[in-house]
Amino acid sequence: MRTTVDVPDPVFRKMKATAALRGLSLKEFLLRAVEHEMESKRSAKDHTVRLPLIRSKQPGKRVLTNAEIEDLLA
């Protein structure tokens, strides 16, 4: 599919030069850049961070200070 993208002149010159240094056409350079960006976003979503769960005897009623939180995590 064809599309049009407005790229500022300095960025375009840098893209074209970088593509040439890598021995790529501008089209191939842009496709690789877009695929890389999409892949990095996908892999970032795949990594879930699990935070420690601190159970409360009174859920929603207890306010912990930073010092109390640090003590619980130690």
PyMOL Python script that loads the backbone (N, CA, C, O; Angstrom):
from pymol import cmd

cmd.read_pdbstr("""\
ATOM      1  N   MET A   1       0.840  -1.164   0.000  1.00  0.00           N
ATOM      2  CA  MET A   1       0.000   0.000   0.000  1.00  0.00           C
ATOM      3  C   MET A   1       0.896   1.241   0.000  1.00  0.00           C
ATOM      4  O   MET A   1       1.934   1.271   0.661  1.00  0.00           O
ATOM      5  N   ARG A   2       0.496   2.217  -0.717  1.00  0.00           N
ATOM      6  CA  ARG A   2       1.240   3.479  -0.759  1.00  0.00           C
ATOM      7  C   ARG A   2       0.676   4.436   0.278  1.00  0.00           C
ATOM      8  O   ARG A   2      -0.520   4.427   0.571  1.00  0.00           O
ATOM      9  N   THR A   3       1.558   5.260   0.826  1.00  0.00           N
ATOM     10  CA  THR A   3       1.122   6.297   1.757  1.00  0.00           C
ATOM     11  C   THR A   3       2.071   7.481   1.630  1.00  0.00           C
ATOM     12  O   THR A   3       3.161   7.363   1.070  1.00  0.00           O
ATOM     13  N   THR A   4       1.652   8.596   2.146  1.00  0.00           N
ATOM     14  CA  THR A   4       2.479   9.802   2.125  1.00  0.00           C
ATOM     15  C   THR A   4       2.760  10.222   3.550  1.00  0.00           C
ATOM     16  O   THR A   4       1.856  10.267   4.384  1.00  0.00           O
ATOM     17  N   VAL A   5       4.007  10.528   3.825  1.00  0.00           N
ATOM     18  CA  VAL A   5       4.412  10.964   5.156  1.00  0.00           C
ATOM     19  C   VAL A   5       5.219  12.235   5.000  1.00  0.00           C
ATOM     20  O   VAL A   5       6.142  12.295   4.188  1.00  0.00           O
ATOM     21  N   ASP A   6       4.874  13.255   5.777  1.00  0.00           N
ATOM     22  CA  ASP A   6       5.644  14.491   5.773  1.00  0.00           C
ATOM     23  C   ASP A   6       6.771  14.371   6.787  1.00  0.00           C
ATOM     24  O   ASP A   6       6.530  14.180   7.979  1.00  0.00           O
ATOM     25  N   VAL A   7       7.994  14.485   6.307  1.00  0.00           N
ATOM     26  CA  VAL A   7       9.176  14.369   7.156  1.00  0.00           C
ATOM     27  C   VAL A   7       9.969  15.663   7.033  1.00  0.00           C
ATOM     28  O   VAL A   7      10.254  16.104   5.919  1.00  0.00           O
ATOM     29  N   PRO A   8      10.329  16.276   8.147  1.00  0.00           N
ATOM     30  CA  PRO A   8      11.144  17.493   8.073  1.00  0.00           C
ATOM     31  C   PRO A   8      12.438  17.225   7.302  1.00  0.00           C
ATOM     32  O   PRO A   8      13.005  16.136   7.392  1.00  0.00           O
ATOM     33  N   ASP A   9      12.899  18.219   6.547  1.00  0.00           N
ATOM     34  CA  ASP A   9      14.085  18.059   5.697  1.00  0.00           C
ATOM     35  C   ASP A   9      15.306  17.514   6.446  1.00  0.00           C
ATOM     36  O   ASP A   9      15.951  16.593   5.945  1.00  0.00           O
ATOM     37  N   PRO A  10      15.648  18.045   7.623  1.00  0.00           N
ATOM     38  CA  PRO A  10      16.837  17.510   8.312  1.00  0.00           C
ATOM     39  C   PRO A  10      16.704  16.023   8.655  1.00  0.00           C
ATOM     40  O   PRO A  10      17.669  15.265   8.558  1.00  0.00           O
ATOM     41  N   VAL A  11      15.501  15.619   9.055  1.00  0.00           N
ATOM     42  CA  VAL A  11      15.266  14.208   9.404  1.00  0.00           C
ATOM     43  C   VAL A  11      15.346  13.353   8.144  1.00  0.00           C
ATOM     44  O   VAL A  11      15.919  12.264   8.165  1.00  0.00           O
ATOM     45  N   PHE A  12      14.774  13.844   7.049  1.00  0.00           N
ATOM     46  CA  PHE A  12      14.812  13.101   5.791  1.00  0.00           C
ATOM     47  C   PHE A  12      16.256  12.889   5.329  1.00  0.00           C
ATOM     48  O   PHE A  12      16.625  11.788   4.920  1.00  0.00           O
ATOM     49  N   ARG A  13      17.062  13.938   5.397  1.00  0.00           N
ATOM     50  CA  ARG A  13      18.461  13.813   4.971  1.00  0.00           C
ATOM     51  C   ARG A  13      19.200  12.793   5.831  1.00  0.00           C
ATOM     52  O   ARG A  13      19.997  12.002   5.326  1.00  0.00           O
ATOM     53  N   LYS A  14      18.928  12.821   7.138  1.00  0.00           N
ATOM     54  CA  LYS A  14      19.587  11.876   8.041  1.00  0.00           C
ATOM     55  C   LYS A  14      19.116  10.444   7.766  1.00  0.00           C
ATOM     56  O   LYS A  14      19.920   9.512   7.785  1.00  0.00           O
ATOM     57  N   MET A  15      17.808  10.266   7.508  1.00  0.00           N
ATOM     58  CA  MET A  15      17.284   8.933   7.173  1.00  0.00           C
ATOM     59  C   MET A  15      17.941   8.405   5.908  1.00  0.00           C
ATOM     60  O   MET A  15      18.391   7.261   5.857  1.00  0.00           O
ATOM     61  N   LYS A  16      17.989   9.253   4.891  1.00  0.00           N
ATOM     62  CA  LYS A  16      18.536   8.841   3.606  1.00  0.00           C
ATOM     63  C   LYS A  16      20.020   8.492   3.733  1.00  0.00           C
ATOM     64  O   LYS A  16      20.482   7.509   3.155  1.00  0.00           O
ATOM     65  N   ALA A  17      20.759   9.296   4.486  1.00  0.00           N
ATOM     66  CA  ALA A  17      22.185   9.031   4.684  1.00  0.00           C
ATOM     67  C   ALA A  17      22.404   7.738   5.467  1.00  0.00           C
ATOM     68  O   ALA A  17      23.277   6.939   5.127  1.00  0.00           O
ATOM     69  N   THR A  18      21.613   7.539   6.507  1.00  0.00           N
ATOM     70  CA  THR A  18      21.744   6.327   7.318  1.00  0.00           C
ATOM     71  C   THR A  18      21.424   5.089   6.487  1.00  0.00           C
ATOM     72  O   THR A  18      22.128   4.082   6.568  1.00  0.00           O
ATOM     73  N   ALA A  19      20.366   5.167   5.693  1.00  0.00           N
ATOM     74  CA  ALA A  19      20.000   4.046   4.820  1.00  0.00           C
ATOM     75  C   ALA A  19      21.147   3.740   3.855  1.00  0.00           C
ATOM     76  O   ALA A  19      21.502   2.578   3.656  1.00  0.00           O
ATOM     77  N   ALA A  20      21.718   4.770   3.265  1.00  0.00           N
ATOM     78  CA  ALA A  20      22.813   4.574   2.304  1.00  0.00           C
ATOM     79  C   ALA A  20      24.027   3.943   2.976  1.00  0.00           C
ATOM     80  O   ALA A  20      24.656   3.045   2.415  1.00  0.00           O
ATOM     81  N   LEU A  21      24.357   4.412   4.178  1.00  0.00           N
ATOM     82  CA  LEU A  21      25.500   3.838   4.901  1.00  0.00           C
ATOM     83  C   LEU A  21      25.295   2.360   5.216  1.00  0.00           C
ATOM     84  O   LEU A  21      26.252   1.590   5.299  1.00  0.00           O
ATOM     85  N   ARG A  22      24.044   1.980   5.388  1.00  0.00           N
ATOM     86  CA  ARG A  22      23.724   0.575   5.688  1.00  0.00           C
ATOM     87  C   ARG A  22      23.479  -0.246   4.429  1.00  0.00           C
ATOM     88  O   ARG A  22      23.214  -1.446   4.501  1.00  0.00           O
ATOM     89  N   GLY A  23      23.569   0.405   3.284  1.00  0.00           N
ATOM     90  CA  GLY A  23      23.358  -0.306   2.020  1.00  0.00           C
ATOM     91  C   GLY A  23      21.906  -0.663   1.771  1.00  0.00           C
ATOM     92  O   GLY A  23      21.612  -1.655   1.104  1.00  0.00           O
ATOM     93  N   LEU A  24      21.002   0.135   2.300  1.00  0.00           N
ATOM     94  CA  LEU A  24      19.575  -0.118   2.171  1.00  0.00           C
ATOM     95  C   LEU A  24      18.923   0.977   1.334  1.00  0.00           C
ATOM     96  O   LEU A  24      19.407   2.107   1.271  1.00  0.00           O
ATOM     97  N   SER A  25      17.825   0.617   0.700  1.00  0.00           N
ATOM     98  CA  SER A  25      17.012   1.648   0.064  1.00  0.00           C
ATOM     99  C   SER A  25      16.266   2.378   1.178  1.00  0.00           C
ATOM    100  O   SER A  25      16.137   1.861   2.288  1.00  0.00           O
ATOM    101  N   LEU A  26      15.782   3.564   0.882  1.00  0.00           N
ATOM    102  CA  LEU A  26      15.027   4.314   1.872  1.00  0.00           C
ATOM    103  C   LEU A  26      13.772   3.542   2.276  1.00  0.00           C
ATOM    104  O   LEU A  26      13.390   3.534   3.446  1.00  0.00           O
ATOM    105  N   LYS A  27      13.137   2.897   1.306  1.00  0.00           N
ATOM    106  CA  LYS A  27      11.936   2.100   1.588  1.00  0.00           C
ATOM    107  C   LYS A  27      12.258   0.968   2.559  1.00  0.00           C
ATOM    108  O   LYS A  27      11.532   0.761   3.532  1.00  0.00           O
ATOM    109  N   GLU A  28      13.337   0.235   2.304  1.00  0.00           N
ATOM    110  CA  GLU A  28      13.703  -0.884   3.170  1.00  0.00           C
ATOM    111  C   GLU A  28      14.082  -0.378   4.573  1.00  0.00           C
ATOM    112  O   GLU A  28      13.729  -0.992   5.579  1.00  0.00           O
ATOM    113  N   PHE A  29      14.798   0.740   4.619  1.00  0.00           N
ATOM    114  CA  PHE A  29      15.176   1.330   5.904  1.00  0.00           C
ATOM    115  C   PHE A  29      13.939   1.681   6.728  1.00  0.00           C
ATOM    116  O   PHE A  29      13.862   1.359   7.913  1.00  0.00           O
ATOM    117  N   LEU A  30      12.975   2.342   6.091  1.00  0.00           N
ATOM    118  CA  LEU A  30      11.753   2.744   6.802  1.00  0.00           C
ATOM    119  C   LEU A  30      10.942   1.531   7.252  1.00  0.00           C
ATOM    120  O   LEU A  30      10.422   1.517   8.368  1.00  0.00           O
ATOM    121  N   LEU A  31      10.829   0.513   6.395  1.00  0.00           N
ATOM    122  CA  LEU A  31      10.093  -0.689   6.781  1.00  0.00           C
ATOM    123  C   LEU A  31      10.734  -1.360   7.991  1.00  0.00           C
ATOM    124  O   LEU A  31      10.041  -1.776   8.920  1.00  0.00           O
ATOM    125  N   ARG A  32      12.056  -1.462   7.972  1.00  0.00           N
ATOM    126  CA  ARG A  32      12.747  -2.074   9.117  1.00  0.00           C
ATOM    127  C   ARG A  32      12.544  -1.251  10.386  1.00  0.00           C
ATOM    128  O   ARG A  32      12.346  -1.807  11.467  1.00  0.00           O
ATOM    129  N   ALA A  33      12.595   0.069  10.253  1.00  0.00           N
ATOM    130  CA  ALA A  33      12.419   0.936  11.419  1.00  0.00           C
ATOM    131  C   ALA A  33      11.017   0.785  12.004  1.00  0.00           C
ATOM    132  O   ALA A  33      10.852   0.708  13.221  1.00  0.00           O
ATOM    133  N   VAL A  34      10.021   0.744  11.145  1.00  0.00           N
ATOM    134  CA  VAL A  34       8.641   0.601  11.615  1.00  0.00           C
ATOM    135  C   VAL A  34       8.442  -0.776  12.249  1.00  0.00           C
ATOM    136  O   VAL A  34       7.827  -0.887  13.310  1.00  0.00           O
ATOM    137  N   GLU A  35       8.960  -1.826  11.604  1.00  0.00           N
ATOM    138  CA  GLU A  35       8.821  -3.177  12.169  1.00  0.00           C
ATOM    139  C   GLU A  35       9.523  -3.268  13.524  1.00  0.00           C
ATOM    140  O   GLU A  35       9.004  -3.882  14.457  1.00  0.00           O
ATOM    141  N   HIS A  36      10.697  -2.658  13.626  1.00  0.00           N
ATOM    142  CA  HIS A  36      11.426  -2.667  14.898  1.00  0.00           C
ATOM    143  C   HIS A  36      10.613  -1.964  15.985  1.00  0.00           C
ATOM    144  O   HIS A  36      10.521  -2.454  17.111  1.00  0.00           O
ATOM    145  N   GLU A  37      10.033  -0.833  15.650  1.00  0.00           N
ATOM    146  CA  GLU A  37       9.228  -0.080  16.621  1.00  0.00           C
ATOM    147  C   GLU A  37       8.026  -0.888  17.082  1.00  0.00           C
ATOM    148  O   GLU A  37       7.714  -0.923  18.273  1.00  0.00           O
ATOM    149  N   MET A  38       7.357  -1.531  16.146  1.00  0.00           N
ATOM    150  CA  MET A  38       6.179  -2.331  16.513  1.00  0.00           C
ATOM    151  C   MET A  38       6.578  -3.539  17.351  1.00  0.00           C
ATOM    152  O   MET A  38       5.867  -3.896  18.291  1.00  0.00           O
ATOM    153  N   GLU A  39       7.691  -4.169  17.031  1.00  0.00           N
ATOM    154  CA  GLU A  39       8.157  -5.328  17.783  1.00  0.00           C
ATOM    155  C   GLU A  39       8.552  -4.933  19.201  1.00  0.00           C
ATOM    156  O   GLU A  39       8.250  -5.661  20.147  1.00  0.00           O
ATOM    157  N   SER A  40       9.222  -3.793  19.364  1.00  0.00           N
ATOM    158  CA  SER A  40       9.635  -3.381  20.698  1.00  0.00           C
ATOM    159  C   SER A  40       8.429  -3.063  21.569  1.00  0.00           C
ATOM    160  O   SER A  40       8.463  -3.314  22.774  1.00  0.00           O
ATOM    161  N   LYS A  41       7.368  -2.519  20.990  1.00  0.00           N
ATOM    162  CA  LYS A  41       6.152  -2.240  21.758  1.00  0.00           C
ATOM    163  C   LYS A  41       5.469  -3.536  22.162  1.00  0.00           C
ATOM    164  O   LYS A  41       4.958  -3.649  23.276  1.00  0.00           O
ATOM    165  N   ARG A  42       5.456  -4.518  21.260  1.00  0.00           N
ATOM    166  CA  ARG A  42       4.809  -5.795  21.546  1.00  0.00           C
ATOM    167  C   ARG A  42       5.562  -6.516  22.651  1.00  0.00           C
ATOM    168  O   ARG A  42       4.942  -7.023  23.586  1.00  0.00           O
ATOM    169  N   SER A  43       6.891  -6.575  22.565  1.00  0.00           N
ATOM    170  CA  SER A  43       7.651  -7.297  23.573  1.00  0.00           C
ATOM    171  C   SER A  43       7.589  -6.592  24.925  1.00  0.00           C
ATOM    172  O   SER A  43       7.656  -7.248  25.964  1.00  0.00           O
ATOM    173  N   ALA A  44       7.463  -5.272  24.927  1.00  0.00           N
ATOM    174  CA  ALA A  44       7.334  -4.550  26.191  1.00  0.00           C
ATOM    175  C   ALA A  44       6.030  -4.914  26.887  1.00  0.00           C
ATOM    176  O   ALA A  44       5.989  -5.001  28.114  1.00  0.00           O
ATOM    177  N   LYS A  45       4.967  -5.126  26.122  1.00  0.00           N
ATOM    178  CA  LYS A  45       3.680  -5.512  26.707  1.00  0.00           C
ATOM    179  C   LYS A  45       3.724  -6.928  27.259  1.00  0.00           C
ATOM    180  O   LYS A  45       3.014  -7.236  28.216  1.00  0.00           O
ATOM    181  N   ASP A  46       4.551  -7.805  26.670  1.00  0.00           N
ATOM    182  CA  ASP A  46       4.621  -9.194  27.084  1.00  0.00           C
ATOM    183  C   ASP A  46       5.266  -9.359  28.462  1.00  0.00           C
ATOM    184  O   ASP A  46       5.074 -10.387  29.110  1.00  0.00           O
ATOM    185  N   HIS A  47       6.020  -8.371  28.912  1.00  0.00           N
ATOM    186  CA  HIS A  47       6.707  -8.467  30.188  1.00  0.00           C
ATOM    187  C   HIS A  47       5.865  -7.788  31.264  1.00  0.00           C
ATOM    188  O   HIS A  47       5.811  -6.562  31.355  1.00  0.00           O
ATOM    189  N   THR A  48       5.217  -8.609  32.069  1.00  0.00           N
ATOM    190  CA  THR A  48       4.371  -8.099  33.136  1.00  0.00           C
ATOM    191  C   THR A  48       5.176  -8.024  34.424  1.00  0.00           C
ATOM    192  O   THR A  48       5.864  -8.974  34.796  1.00  0.00           O
ATOM    193  N   VAL A  49       5.086  -6.915  35.083  1.00  0.00           N
ATOM    194  CA  VAL A  49       5.753  -6.745  36.371  1.00  0.00           C
ATOM    195  C   VAL A  49       4.765  -7.108  37.457  1.00  0.00           C
ATOM    196  O   VAL A  49       3.647  -6.595  37.497  1.00  0.00           O
ATOM    197  N   ARG A  50       5.186  -7.997  38.337  1.00  0.00           N
ATOM    198  CA  ARG A  50       4.317  -8.388  39.446  1.00  0.00           C
ATOM    199  C   ARG A  50       4.804  -7.674  40.706  1.00  0.00           C
ATOM    200  O   ARG A  50       5.938  -7.852  41.151  1.00  0.00           O
ATOM    201  N   LEU A  51       3.924  -6.877  41.253  1.00  0.00           N
ATOM    202  CA  LEU A  51       4.250  -6.143  42.474  1.00  0.00           C
ATOM    203  C   LEU A  51       3.852  -6.969  43.686  1.00  0.00           C
ATOM    204  O   LEU A  51       2.937  -7.788  43.602  1.00  0.00           O
ATOM    205  N   PRO A  52       4.527  -6.767  44.814  1.00  0.00           N
ATOM    206  CA  PRO A  52       4.145  -7.518  46.017  1.00  0.00           C
ATOM    207  C   PRO A  52       2.756  -7.092  46.489  1.00  0.00           C
ATOM    208  O   PRO A  52       2.413  -5.910  46.452  1.00  0.00           O
ATOM    209  N   LEU A  53       1.972  -8.054  46.927  1.00  0.00           N
ATOM    210  CA  LEU A  53       0.630  -7.783  47.418  1.00  0.00           C
ATOM    211  C   LEU A  53       0.661  -7.810  48.936  1.00  0.00           C
ATOM    212  O   LEU A  53       1.072  -8.804  49.536  1.00  0.00           O
ATOM    213  N   ILE A  54       0.239  -6.747  49.542  1.00  0.00           N
ATOM    214  CA  ILE A  54       0.211  -6.651  50.998  1.00  0.00           C
ATOM    215  C   ILE A  54      -1.249  -6.686  51.417  1.00  0.00           C
ATOM    216  O   ILE A  54      -2.000  -5.744  51.163  1.00  0.00           O
ATOM    217  N   ARG A  55      -1.644  -7.773  52.058  1.00  0.00           N
ATOM    218  CA  ARG A  55      -3.026  -7.943  52.492  1.00  0.00           C
ATOM    219  C   ARG A  55      -3.312  -7.060  53.706  1.00  0.00           C
ATOM    220  O   ARG A  55      -2.455  -6.866  54.568  1.00  0.00           O
ATOM    221  N   SER A  56      -4.517  -6.538  53.753  1.00  0.00           N
ATOM    222  CA  SER A  56      -4.931  -5.692  54.860  1.00  0.00           C
ATOM    223  C   SER A  56      -6.110  -6.347  55.573  1.00  0.00           C
ATOM    224  O   SER A  56      -6.961  -6.974  54.942  1.00  0.00           O
ATOM    225  N   LYS A  57      -6.146  -6.195  56.878  1.00  0.00           N
ATOM    226  CA  LYS A  57      -7.280  -6.705  57.648  1.00  0.00           C
ATOM    227  C   LYS A  57      -8.495  -5.813  57.458  1.00  0.00           C
ATOM    228  O   LYS A  57      -9.629  -6.228  57.699  1.00  0.00           O
ATOM    229  N   GLN A  58      -8.244  -4.580  57.023  1.00  0.00           N
ATOM    230  CA  GLN A  58      -9.321  -3.626  56.765  1.00  0.00           C
ATOM    231  C   GLN A  58      -9.085  -2.997  55.382  1.00  0.00           C
ATOM    232  O   GLN A  58      -8.603  -1.868  55.290  1.00  0.00           O
ATOM    233  N   PRO A  59      -9.421  -3.722  54.315  1.00  0.00           N
ATOM    234  CA  PRO A  59      -9.148  -3.193  52.971  1.00  0.00           C
ATOM    235  C   PRO A  59      -9.787  -1.822  52.760  1.00  0.00           C
ATOM    236  O   PRO A  59     -10.959  -1.609  53.070  1.00  0.00           O
ATOM    237  N   GLY A  60      -9.002  -0.917  52.236  1.00  0.00           N
ATOM    238  CA  GLY A  60      -9.495   0.420  51.941  1.00  0.00           C
ATOM    239  C   GLY A  60      -9.508   1.361  53.127  1.00  0.00           C
ATOM    240  O   GLY A  60      -9.810   2.545  52.976  1.00  0.00           O
ATOM    241  N   LYS A  61      -9.189   0.858  54.291  1.00  0.00           N
ATOM    242  CA  LYS A  61      -9.263   1.681  55.501  1.00  0.00           C
ATOM    243  C   LYS A  61      -7.885   2.089  56.013  1.00  0.00           C
ATOM    244  O   LYS A  61      -7.772   3.050  56.773  1.00  0.00           O
ATOM    245  N   ARG A  62      -6.853   1.385  55.614  1.00  0.00           N
ATOM    246  CA  ARG A  62      -5.519   1.591  56.172  1.00  0.00           C
ATOM    247  C   ARG A  62      -4.687   2.459  55.242  1.00  0.00           C
ATOM    248  O   ARG A  62      -4.624   2.206  54.039  1.00  0.00           O
ATOM    249  N   VAL A  63      -4.061   3.463  55.787  1.00  0.00           N
ATOM    250  CA  VAL A  63      -3.131   4.302  55.040  1.00  0.00           C
ATOM    251  C   VAL A  63      -1.746   4.039  55.605  1.00  0.00           C
ATOM    252  O   VAL A  63      -1.503   4.237  56.795  1.00  0.00           O
ATOM    253  N   LEU A  64      -0.838   3.592  54.743  1.00  0.00           N
ATOM    254  CA  LEU A  64       0.514   3.278  55.178  1.00  0.00           C
ATOM    255  C   LEU A  64       1.446   4.447  54.874  1.00  0.00           C
ATOM    256  O   LEU A  64       1.323   5.115  53.847  1.00  0.00           O
ATOM    257  N   THR A  65       2.367   4.673  55.780  1.00  0.00           N
ATOM    258  CA  THR A  65       3.409   5.655  55.522  1.00  0.00           C
ATOM    259  C   THR A  65       4.488   5.003  54.657  1.00  0.00           C
ATOM    260  O   THR A  65       4.526   3.780  54.522  1.00  0.00           O
ATOM    261  N   ASN A  66       5.346   5.809  54.081  1.00  0.00           N
ATOM    262  CA  ASN A  66       6.461   5.251  53.290  1.00  0.00           C
ATOM    263  C   ASN A  66       7.330   4.342  54.146  1.00  0.00           C
ATOM    264  O   ASN A  66       7.792   3.301  53.680  1.00  0.00           O
ATOM    265  N   ALA A  67       7.551   4.731  55.388  1.00  0.00           N
ATOM    266  CA  ALA A  67       8.398   3.919  56.283  1.00  0.00           C
ATOM    267  C   ALA A  67       7.755   2.563  56.545  1.00  0.00           C
ATOM    268  O   ALA A  67       8.447   1.546  56.587  1.00  0.00           O
ATOM    269  N   GLU A  68       6.423   2.539  56.724  1.00  0.00           N
ATOM    270  CA  GLU A  68       5.722   1.274  56.955  1.00  0.00           C
ATOM    271  C   GLU A  68       5.789   0.370  55.724  1.00  0.00           C
ATOM    272  O   GLU A  68       5.948  -0.846  55.841  1.00  0.00           O
ATOM    273  N   ILE A  69       5.668   0.966  54.570  1.00  0.00           N
ATOM    274  CA  ILE A  69       5.759   0.200  53.325  1.00  0.00           C
ATOM    275  C   ILE A  69       7.147  -0.391  53.187  1.00  0.00           C
ATOM    276  O   ILE A  69       7.286  -1.565  52.842  1.00  0.00           O
ATOM    277  N   GLU A  70       8.179   0.401  53.451  1.00  0.00           N
ATOM    278  CA  GLU A  70       9.556  -0.097  53.367  1.00  0.00           C
ATOM    279  C   GLU A  70       9.781  -1.236  54.330  1.00  0.00           C
ATOM    280  O   GLU A  70      10.462  -2.204  53.990  1.00  0.00           O
ATOM    281  N   ASP A  71       9.216  -1.145  55.543  1.00  0.00           N
ATOM    282  CA  ASP A  71       9.346  -2.230  56.536  1.00  0.00           C
ATOM    283  C   ASP A  71       8.679  -3.508  56.038  1.00  0.00           C
ATOM    284  O   ASP A  71       9.222  -4.598  56.218  1.00  0.00           O
ATOM    285  N   LEU A  72       7.515  -3.388  55.417  1.00  0.00           N
ATOM    286  CA  LEU A  72       6.804  -4.565  54.914  1.00  0.00           C
ATOM    287  C   LEU A  72       7.541  -5.223  53.765  1.00  0.00           C
ATOM    288  O   LEU A  72       7.496  -6.444  53.617  1.00  0.00           O
ATOM    289  N   LEU A  73       8.212  -4.438  52.958  1.00  0.00           N
ATOM    290  CA  LEU A  73       8.921  -4.981  51.797  1.00  0.00           C
ATOM    291  C   LEU A  73      10.293  -5.535  52.156  1.00  0.00           C
ATOM    292  O   LEU A  73      10.881  -6.281  51.373  1.00  0.00           O
ATOM    293  N   ALA A  74      10.799  -5.187  53.309  1.00  0.00           N
ATOM    294  CA  ALA A  74      12.156  -5.649  53.712  1.00  0.00           C
ATOM    295  C   ALA A  74      12.168  -7.095  54.113  1.00  0.00           C
ATOM    296  O   ALA A  74      13.218  -7.627  54.473  1.00  0.00           O
TER     297      ALA A  74
END
""", "prot")
cmd.dss("prot")
cmd.show_as("cartoon", "prot")
cmd.util.cbc("prot")
cmd.orient("prot")
